[in-house]
């Protein structure tokens, strides 16, 4: 360690000890002469660098980090981080469940082709200073963070509860939001894009005000919305085969022993050419610990569903 740094430590024991520890951990050196103000600034910079490194822990190859009032993404399991040009406060608007340091599930989309985040620009504030209505927008990049674009999804939105964005192809994607929630009802909003997120158009939704459980499209025409997260005694799934213009209620056939257990449909999906859907238990489900689901398949674009088998948690987690 340089003599000058030892000198600083002797003159300013408390600050010097911190610097020595930080320099040892960070493997960097300081200029030969520093004022006390510069010492303090270097300490703050090194601590901030270390805190940022510790905060940016990637669980996946493509992941995000929300720390130190900044949003970052990584494309290489945390080796490098790209700052996302959005204020974190705008990412949180509504009633969804959020854990500290995490975004609400469904409000972002991340793969090697596109990274996108839903955010909300306030257009009116309540007496408490919180947004009562906002413009819902999408911030996205299709060149791995080199450039970022914004687009407007909904010009005016009350605080949403359920939010979900996904892209089915490079060009086609959808966004589902719900708002105006009371105890057991809310409004459903659905928008689709056909140009990779540059522009959005709203579509019709089923004629129901029940609470949304899940939903989405599996291709440009075939989409689903599932309702009933509180008291429900059977799956309440709606299907569109024309991109959202028309909706009809789907029907489910299952053994009687399972009818009181599997009552909330998730979003259907294709697997090896077969159209499948999981139907989970309700909020008070206790069959096999409330964790098992029913697997169903459809041969008529999701209008009718037949029971395949019960699926245990270790099969779908």
LUMTOR-205082 format. One record per residue (C-alpha): residue in one letter; x, y, z; residue number from 0. Coordinates in pm, 1 decimal, always signed. Each point is the difference from the previous one (the first is absolute). Example, Ala and Ser with C-alpha at 12.3 -4.5 7.8 and 13.67 -1.06 7.14 Angstrom:
2
+--------+----------+----------+----------+-----+
: residu :        X :        Y :        Z : num :
+--------+----------+----------+----------+-----+
:      a :  +1230.0 :   -450.0 :   +780.0 :   0 :
:      s :   +137.0 :   +344.0 :    -66.0 :   1 :
+--------+----------+----------+----------+-----+
END
This chain:
317
+--------+----------+----------+----------+-----+
: residu :        X :        Y :        Z : num :
+--------+----------+----------+----------+-----+
:      x :     +0.0 :     +0.0 :     +0.0 :   0 :
:      x :   +137.6 :   +343.0 :    -86.0 :   1 :
:      x :   +170.5 :   +207.8 :   +273.7 :   2 :
:      x :   -226.8 :   +292.7 :    -72.0 :   3 :
:      x :   -307.1 :   -204.4 :    +85.0 :   4 :
:      x :   +161.4 :   -115.6 :   +323.3 :   5 :
:      x :    +66.5 :   +364.9 :    +77.9 :   6 :
:      x :   -362.5 :    +87.3 :    -54.8 :   7 :
:      x :   -102.6 :   -285.2 :   +227.5 :   8 :
:      x :   +230.7 :   +126.1 :   +274.6 :   9 :
:      x :   -134.5 :   +353.7 :    -31.2 :  10 :
:      x :   -359.7 :   -102.9 :    -26.7 :  11 :
:      x :    -25.4 :   -337.5 :   +175.5 :  12 :
:      x :   -373.4 :    -63.7 :    -37.8 :  13 :
:      x :    -17.9 :    +92.0 :   -367.2 :  14 :
:      x :   +332.6 :   -167.4 :    -73.4 :  15 :
:      x :   -104.9 :   -333.4 :   +142.5 :  16 :
:      x :   -313.9 :     +3.8 :   -212.4 :  17 :
:      x :   +203.0 :    +85.6 :   -308.8 :  18 :
:      x :   +249.1 :   -279.5 :    +69.9 :  19 :
:      x :   -280.5 :   -252.3 :    +32.2 :  20 :
:      x :   -176.4 :   +123.7 :   -311.5 :  21 :
:      x :   +320.5 :    +13.8 :   -203.0 :  22 :
:      x :    +88.3 :   -351.7 :   +104.1 :  23 :
:      x :   -345.0 :   -123.4 :   -103.6 :  24 :
:      x :    -28.6 :   +202.4 :   -320.1 :  25 :
:      x :   +367.6 :    -26.3 :   -106.9 :  26 :
:      x :    +29.9 :   +364.9 :   -104.1 :  27 :
:      x :   +240.6 :   +284.1 :    +90.9 :  28 :
:      x :    -46.5 :   +366.2 :    +86.1 :  29 :
:      x :   +194.8 :   +306.4 :   -112.0 :  30 :
:      x :   +309.3 :    +95.3 :   +203.1 :  31 :
:      x :   -156.3 :   +307.3 :   +164.9 :  32 :
:      x :   -357.7 :    +34.1 :   +115.3 :  33 :
:      x :   -183.4 :   +257.9 :   +205.1 :  34 :
:      x :   -235.5 :   -118.2 :   +272.3 :  35 :
:      x :   -295.4 :    +80.7 :   -226.6 :  36 :
:      x :   +152.0 :   -207.6 :   -278.8 :  37 :
:      x :    +60.3 :   -285.8 :   +241.4 :  38 :
:      x :   -365.4 :     +5.4 :   +101.0 :  39 :
:      x :   -108.4 :    +12.2 :   -365.4 :  40 :
:      x :   +221.1 :   -297.8 :    -87.1 :  41 :
:      x :   -146.2 :   -194.2 :   +292.2 :  42 :
:      x :   -353.7 :    +73.5 :   -117.5 :  43 :
:      x :    +83.8 :    -98.4 :   -357.7 :  44 :
:      x :   +161.1 :   -328.4 :   +102.1 :  45 :
:      x :   -286.1 :    -88.7 :   +233.6 :  46 :
:      x :   -254.5 :    +79.8 :   -271.8 :  47 :
:      x :   +189.4 :   -216.9 :   -247.7 :  48 :
:      x :    +11.6 :   -290.3 :   +243.0 :  49 :
:      x :   -370.3 :    +35.9 :    +89.8 :  50 :
:      x :    -93.1 :     +4.9 :   -367.6 :  51 :
:      x :   +204.2 :   -313.4 :    -64.9 :  52 :
:      x :   -163.9 :   -179.3 :   +291.4 :  53 :
:      x :   -348.1 :   +112.2 :   -111.3 :  54 :
:      x :    +45.1 :   -120.2 :   -356.5 :  55 :
:      x :    -31.2 :   -372.2 :    +51.0 :  56 :
:      x :   -145.6 :   -173.1 :   -304.5 :  57 :
:      x :   -197.9 :   -321.3 :    +36.1 :  58 :
:      x :    -40.7 :    -43.5 :   -375.2 :  59 :
:      x :   +212.2 :    +73.2 :   -305.2 :  60 :
:      x :   -241.3 :   +281.4 :    -88.5 :  61 :
:      x :   -112.1 :   +169.7 :   +319.9 :  62 :
:      x :    -66.9 :   +334.9 :   +164.5 :  63 :
:      x :   +117.3 :   +172.2 :   +316.2 :  64 :
:      x :   -196.5 :   +265.4 :   +185.2 :  65 :
:      x :   +230.2 :   +160.4 :   +255.6 :  66 :
:      x :   +137.2 :   +339.0 :   +102.9 :  67 :
:      x :   -302.2 :   +164.3 :   -166.0 :  68 :
:      x :   +105.9 :   -128.2 :   -343.3 :  69 :
:      x :   -113.0 :   -274.9 :   -234.3 :  70 :
:      x :   +264.2 :   -204.2 :   -183.6 :  71 :
:      x :     -9.3 :   -304.6 :   -226.9 :  72 :
:      x :   +259.7 :   -262.0 :    -78.7 :  73 :
:      x :    +30.5 :   -222.6 :   -305.8 :  74 :
:      x :   +290.9 :   -210.9 :   +125.4 :  75 :
:      x :    -95.3 :   -123.0 :   +346.8 :  76 :
:      x :   +119.5 :   +313.3 :   +175.8 :  77 :
:      x :   +344.2 :    +47.5 :   -153.6 :  78 :
:      x :   -116.6 :   +332.3 :   -147.2 :  79 :
:      x :   -293.5 :   +222.7 :    +87.8 :  80 :
:      x :   -187.4 :   +250.4 :   -216.8 :  81 :
:      x :   -185.1 :   +290.4 :   +160.5 :  82 :
:      x :   -364.5 :    +26.3 :   -107.8 :  83 :
:      x :   -108.1 :   +362.8 :    -65.4 :  84 :
:      x :   -307.7 :     +5.6 :   +222.3 :  85 :
:      x :    -67.9 :   +133.5 :   +348.9 :  86 :
:      x :    -79.6 :   -294.7 :   +228.9 :  87 :
:      x :   -298.9 :   +180.5 :   +152.8 :  88 :
:      x :   -180.0 :    -10.3 :   -334.9 :  89 :
:      x :    +21.3 :   -380.9 :     +0.1 :  90 :
:      x :   -228.4 :    -25.3 :   +302.3 :  91 :
:      x :   -360.4 :   +110.6 :    -42.7 :  92 :
:      x :   -297.7 :   -197.7 :   +119.4 :  93 :
:      x :    -95.2 :   -272.2 :   +243.1 :  94 :
:      x :   +215.9 :   -294.4 :   -103.8 :  95 :
:      x :   +204.4 :   -197.8 :   +250.2 :  96 :
:      x :   +363.5 :   +111.6 :     -3.7 :  97 :
:      x :   +295.0 :   -110.6 :   +210.7 :  98 :
:      x :   +276.9 :   +244.7 :    +84.6 :  99 :
:      x :   +261.1 :    +17.0 :   -273.8 : 100 :
:      x :   -223.0 :   -174.0 :   -252.7 : 101 :
:      x :   -233.4 :   +105.8 :   -278.5 : 102 :
:      x :   -358.2 :   -118.5 :     -4.6 : 103 :
:      x :    -19.5 :   -333.7 :   -174.7 : 104 :
:      x :   -126.8 :    +42.5 :   -355.7 : 105 :
:      x :   +105.4 :   +363.7 :    -45.0 : 106 :
:      x :   +313.4 :    -82.3 :   -199.2 : 107 :
:      x :   +109.9 :   -223.9 :   -286.2 : 108 :
:      x :   +355.8 :   -116.9 :    -51.3 : 109 :
:      x :   +162.6 :   -218.5 :   -264.2 : 110 :
:      x :   +286.0 :    +25.7 :   -247.5 : 111 :
:      x :   -222.8 :   +173.5 :   -255.7 : 112 :
:      x :   -176.8 :   +259.5 :   +212.4 : 113 :
:      x :     +6.1 :   +145.7 :   +349.2 : 114 :
:      x :   -304.9 :   +202.4 :   +101.9 : 115 :
:      x :   -137.9 :   +166.9 :   +312.4 : 116 :
:      x :   -344.7 :   +139.0 :    +68.9 : 117 :
:      x :     +6.4 :   +339.6 :   +168.6 : 118 :
:      x :   -253.0 :   +267.9 :    +81.4 : 119 :
:      x :    +17.1 :   +375.7 :    -50.6 : 120 :
:      x :   -226.7 :   +182.3 :   +249.5 : 121 :
:      x :   -266.8 :   +227.0 :   -144.1 : 122 :
:      x :   -182.8 :    +79.7 :   +325.6 : 123 :
:      x :    +89.8 :     -5.5 :   +367.9 : 124 :
:      x :   -210.3 :    -45.7 :   +310.3 : 125 :
:      x :    +17.8 :   +209.5 :   +315.8 : 126 :
:      x :   +257.2 :   -242.7 :   +140.0 : 127 :
:      x :   +229.7 :    +65.9 :   -295.9 : 128 :
:      x :    -42.7 :   -345.1 :   -153.2 : 129 :
:      x :   -111.8 :    -55.9 :   -358.2 : 130 :
:      x :   -370.3 :    -55.9 :    -48.7 : 131 :
:      x :    +27.4 :    -44.8 :   -376.0 : 132 :
:      x :   +288.7 :    -51.5 :   -235.8 : 133 :
:      x :    +99.5 :    -57.4 :   -359.2 : 134 :
:      x :   +115.0 :   -359.7 :    -39.5 : 135 :
:      x :   +311.8 :    -23.9 :   -212.6 : 136 :
:      x :   +252.3 :   -258.7 :   -112.5 : 137 :
:      x :   +376.3 :    +45.3 :     +7.7 : 138 :
:      x :   +179.2 :   -257.3 :   -214.1 : 139 :
:      x :   +318.7 :    -87.6 :   -183.3 : 140 :
:      x :    +39.0 :   -237.0 :   -291.6 : 141 :
:      x :   +377.6 :    +41.1 :    -32.0 : 142 :
:      x :   +107.2 :   -125.9 :   +343.7 : 143 :
:      x :     +0.2 :   +338.2 :   +167.0 : 144 :
:      x :   +184.4 :   +203.0 :   -263.2 : 145 :
:      x :   -308.7 :   +216.9 :    -50.2 : 146 :
:      x :   -331.6 :    +28.9 :   +184.6 : 147 :
:      x :   -339.9 :    +95.1 :   -139.7 : 148 :
:      x :   -327.6 :   +104.4 :   +161.3 : 149 :
:      x :   -357.6 :    -55.8 :   -111.6 : 150 :
:      x :   -339.8 :    +79.8 :   +148.1 : 151 :
:      x :   -226.5 :   -294.4 :    +82.2 : 152 :
:      x :   -292.0 :   +161.9 :   +184.3 : 153 :
:      x :    -39.4 :   +377.3 :     +7.0 : 154 :
:      x :   -176.1 :     -1.8 :   +336.9 : 155 :
:      x :     -2.0 :   -277.4 :   +256.0 : 156 :
:      x :   -119.9 :    -13.3 :   +359.4 : 157 :
:      x :   +226.5 :   -191.4 :   +241.7 : 158 :
:      x :    +19.3 :   -356.1 :   -136.9 : 159 :
:      x :     -4.3 :   -322.0 :   +199.2 : 160 :
:      x :    +94.7 :   -266.0 :   -255.3 : 161 :
:      x :   +268.1 :    +80.6 :   -258.7 : 162 :
:      x :   +151.9 :   -228.2 :   -261.3 : 163 :
:      x :   +210.1 :    +58.3 :   -308.5 : 164 :
:      x :   +131.8 :   -264.1 :   -239.5 : 165 :
:      x :   +118.6 :    -37.3 :   -357.9 : 166 :
:      x :   -108.2 :   -305.9 :   -196.3 : 167 :
:      x :   +217.1 :    +80.7 :   -303.5 : 168 :
:      x :   +252.0 :   +270.9 :    -85.7 : 169 :
:      x :   -286.1 :   +220.8 :   -117.8 : 170 :
:      x :   -311.2 :   -115.4 :   +188.0 : 171 :
:      x :    -51.9 :    +64.9 :   +369.5 : 172 :
:      x :   -274.4 :    +75.4 :   +249.8 : 173 :
:      x :    -60.8 :   +186.6 :   +326.2 : 174 :
:      x :   -276.0 :    -81.5 :   +248.6 : 175 :
:      x :    -85.8 :   +245.6 :   +278.5 : 176 :
:      x :   -288.8 :    +21.0 :   +242.4 : 177 :
:      x :   -125.7 :   +307.8 :   +185.4 : 178 :
:      x :   -289.5 :   +145.0 :   +201.7 : 179 :
:      x :    +15.2 :   -290.4 :   +242.3 : 180 :
:      x :   -262.4 :    -40.5 :   +270.7 : 181 :
:      x :    -27.5 :   -301.3 :   +229.5 : 182 :
:      x :    -88.3 :   -244.8 :   -277.3 : 183 :
:      x :    -13.3 :   +188.3 :   -329.1 : 184 :
:      x :   +223.2 :   +201.2 :   -230.2 : 185 :
:      x :    +40.4 :   +115.2 :   -359.5 : 186 :
:      x :   +217.4 :   -192.6 :   -246.1 : 187 :
:      x :   +217.6 :   +179.6 :   -256.2 : 188 :
:      x :   +174.7 :   -175.7 :   -287.5 : 189 :
:      x :   +236.9 :   +143.7 :   -260.0 : 190 :
:      x :   +198.0 :   -167.6 :   -276.8 : 191 :
:      x :   +294.2 :   +101.6 :   -217.5 : 192 :
:      x :    +88.5 :   -126.0 :   -344.3 : 193 :
:      x :   +319.9 :   +200.7 :    -44.6 : 194 :
:      x :   +212.0 :   -110.2 :   +292.0 : 195 :
:      x :   -137.4 :   +251.8 :   +247.8 : 196 :
:      x :    +24.9 :   +323.2 :   -201.4 : 197 :
:      x :   -377.4 :    +43.5 :     -0.4 : 198 :
:      x :   -290.4 :   -156.1 :   +187.2 : 199 :
:      x :   -369.8 :    -40.7 :    -64.8 : 200 :
:      x :   -263.1 :    -93.5 :   +254.8 : 201 :
:      x :   -231.1 :   -293.6 :    -60.9 : 202 :
:      x :   -325.9 :   -118.0 :   +146.0 : 203 :
:      x :     -9.1 :   -212.7 :   +314.4 : 204 :
:      x :   -258.6 :   -249.7 :   +130.9 : 205 :
:      x :   -323.2 :   +137.0 :   +140.7 : 206 :
:      x :    +84.0 :    -64.0 :   +364.2 : 207 :
:      x :   +128.1 :   +205.7 :   +292.7 : 208 :
:      x :   +142.0 :   -286.5 :   +202.4 : 209 :
:      x :   +360.9 :    +22.3 :   +119.5 : 210 :
:      x :   +255.5 :   -114.8 :   -255.7 : 211 :
:      x :   +208.3 :   -302.2 :    +98.0 : 212 :
:      x :   +217.3 :    -25.8 :   -312.2 : 213 :
:      x :     -9.2 :    +51.1 :   -373.0 : 214 :
:      x :   +185.5 :    +41.7 :   -325.0 : 215 :
:      x :    +35.4 :   -100.6 :   -363.0 : 216 :
:      x :   +166.1 :   -312.7 :   -135.9 : 217 :
:      x :    +10.7 :   +137.1 :   -356.0 : 218 :
:      x :   -124.2 :   +308.4 :   -186.6 : 219 :
:      x :   -362.9 :   -117.4 :     +3.0 : 220 :
:      x :    -43.4 :   -245.2 :   +286.4 : 221 :
:      x :    -23.3 :   +159.1 :   +344.2 : 222 :
:      x :   -139.7 :    -74.1 :   +344.6 : 223 :
:      x :   -111.7 :   +184.0 :   +312.8 : 224 :
:      x :    -59.8 :   -187.3 :   +323.6 : 225 :
:      x :   -214.7 :   +139.1 :   +281.6 : 226 :
:      x :    -80.7 :    -83.9 :   +361.1 : 227 :
:      x :   +267.1 :    +35.1 :   +266.6 : 228 :
:      x :   -230.4 :    +19.4 :   +301.5 : 229 :
:      x :   -301.6 :   -224.4 :    +41.5 : 230 :
:      x :    -37.4 :   -220.7 :   -306.4 : 231 :
:      x :   -125.9 :   -352.8 :    -50.9 : 232 :
:      x :   +109.4 :    -63.1 :   -359.6 : 233 :
:      x :   +247.2 :   +136.4 :   -257.8 : 234 :
:      x :   -117.1 :   +324.4 :   -158.7 : 235 :
:      x :   +206.1 :    +17.9 :   -319.8 : 236 :
:      x :    -83.8 :   +204.9 :   -308.5 : 237 :
:      x :   +149.4 :    -57.3 :   -344.4 : 238 :
:      x :    +35.9 :   +215.7 :   -311.3 : 239 :
:      x :    +97.0 :   -139.5 :   -338.6 : 240 :
:      x :     +1.3 :   +332.8 :   -186.4 : 241 :
:      x :   +249.8 :   +211.3 :   +192.5 : 242 :
:      x :   -242.9 :   +127.7 :   +261.1 : 243 :
:      x :   -294.8 :   +105.6 :   -212.2 : 244 :
:      x :   -227.5 :   -269.9 :   +138.4 : 245 :
:      x :    +14.3 :   -207.1 :   +318.9 : 246 :
:      x :   -178.6 :   -314.5 :   +114.1 : 247 :
:      x :     -0.6 :   -199.6 :   +321.6 : 248 :
:      x :   +195.3 :   -326.8 :     -0.1 : 249 :
:      x :   -123.6 :   -320.0 :   +162.3 : 250 :
:      x :   +193.5 :   -256.7 :   +205.0 : 251 :
:      x :    -61.4 :   -371.6 :    +44.7 : 252 :
:      x :   +163.6 :   -181.0 :   +291.9 : 253 :
:      x :    -70.2 :   -283.6 :   +240.8 : 254 :
:      x :   -248.5 :    +95.3 :   +270.7 : 255 :
:      x :   +258.6 :    -54.1 :   +273.7 : 256 :
:      x :   +206.7 :   +290.1 :   -136.4 : 257 :
:      x :   -278.2 :   +247.2 :    -76.9 : 258 :
:      x :     +6.4 :   +169.7 :   +339.3 : 259 :
:      x :   +378.6 :    +27.8 :     -2.8 : 260 :
:      x :   +116.1 :   +119.6 :   -342.8 : 261 :
:      x :   -182.6 :   +327.8 :    -50.5 : 262 :
:      x :   +239.0 :   +274.0 :   -124.8 : 263 :
:      x :   +138.1 :    -27.9 :   -352.7 : 264 :
:      x :   +343.6 :   +135.0 :    -86.6 : 265 :
:      x :   +102.0 :   +119.0 :   -347.0 : 266 :
:      x :     -2.7 :   -285.3 :   -254.8 : 267 :
:      x :   +315.1 :    -89.2 :   -191.7 : 268 :
:      x :   +121.3 :   -219.6 :   -282.8 : 269 :
:      x :   +227.1 :   -294.2 :    +70.0 : 270 :
:      x :   +108.3 :   -230.7 :   -280.8 : 271 :
:      x :   -293.3 :   +122.0 :   -208.3 : 272 :
:      x :   -260.5 :    -65.3 :   +271.5 : 273 :
:      x :   -201.8 :   +281.0 :   +157.4 : 274 :
:      x :    +16.4 :    -47.1 :   +378.2 : 275 :
:      x :    -99.1 :   +188.5 :   +313.7 : 276 :
:      x :    +59.0 :    -38.1 :   +371.4 : 277 :
:      x :   -296.5 :    +53.7 :   +230.6 : 278 :
:      x :   +103.6 :    +73.2 :   +356.2 : 279 :
:      x :   -183.2 :     -9.8 :   +328.2 : 280 :
:      x :   -177.7 :   +301.9 :   +143.5 : 281 :
:      x :   +131.2 :   +226.0 :   +273.9 : 282 :
:      x :   -136.6 :   -237.0 :   +265.5 : 283 :
:      x :    +97.7 :   -320.7 :   -179.2 : 284 :
:      x :   +140.5 :   -276.2 :   +220.4 : 285 :
:      x :    +10.0 :   -301.5 :   -231.1 : 286 :
:      x :   +351.8 :   -146.5 :    +26.3 : 287 :
:      x :   +104.9 :   +304.4 :   +196.2 : 288 :
:      x :   -170.3 :   +231.6 :   -247.1 : 289 :
:      x :   +296.9 :    -30.1 :   -236.6 : 290 :
:      x :    -99.9 :   -253.1 :   -265.8 : 291 :
:      x :   -162.1 :   +105.2 :   -328.1 : 292 :
:      x :   -212.0 :   -160.3 :   -266.0 : 293 :
:      x :   +140.1 :    -30.3 :   -354.3 : 294 :
:      x :   -250.0 :    +34.7 :   -285.5 : 295 :
:      x :    +26.0 :     -9.7 :   -378.6 : 296 :
:      x :   -213.2 :   +141.2 :   -279.7 : 297 :
:      x :    -48.2 :   -103.3 :   -361.3 : 298 :
:      x :   -229.1 :   +287.2 :   -103.0 : 299 :
:      x :   +211.2 :   +312.8 :    +65.2 : 300 :
:      x :    -85.0 :    +17.2 :   +367.5 : 301 :
:      x :   -377.9 :     -6.1 :    -18.2 : 302 :
:      x :    -23.3 :   -329.4 :   +188.7 : 303 :
:      x :   +253.8 :   -161.4 :   +232.9 : 304 :
:      x :    +39.7 :   -361.9 :   +108.3 : 305 :
:      x :   +174.0 :   -117.9 :   +314.6 : 306 :
:      x :   +335.5 :   -173.0 :    -51.4 : 307 :
:      x :   +134.8 :    -58.2 :   +351.6 : 308 :
:      x :    +88.0 :   +154.8 :   +333.3 : 309 :
:      x :   +343.1 :   +166.0 :     +5.0 : 310 :
:      x :   +213.5 :    +31.8 :   +312.3 : 311 :
:      x :   +212.1 :   +310.1 :    +81.2 : 312 :
:      x :   +334.2 :   -156.7 :    -92.5 : 313 :
:      x :   -129.4 :    -53.0 :   -354.5 : 314 :
:      x :    -77.7 :   +362.7 :    -80.9 : 315 :
:      x :   +230.6 :   +206.1 :   +224.4 : 316 :
+--------+----------+----------+----------+-----+
END
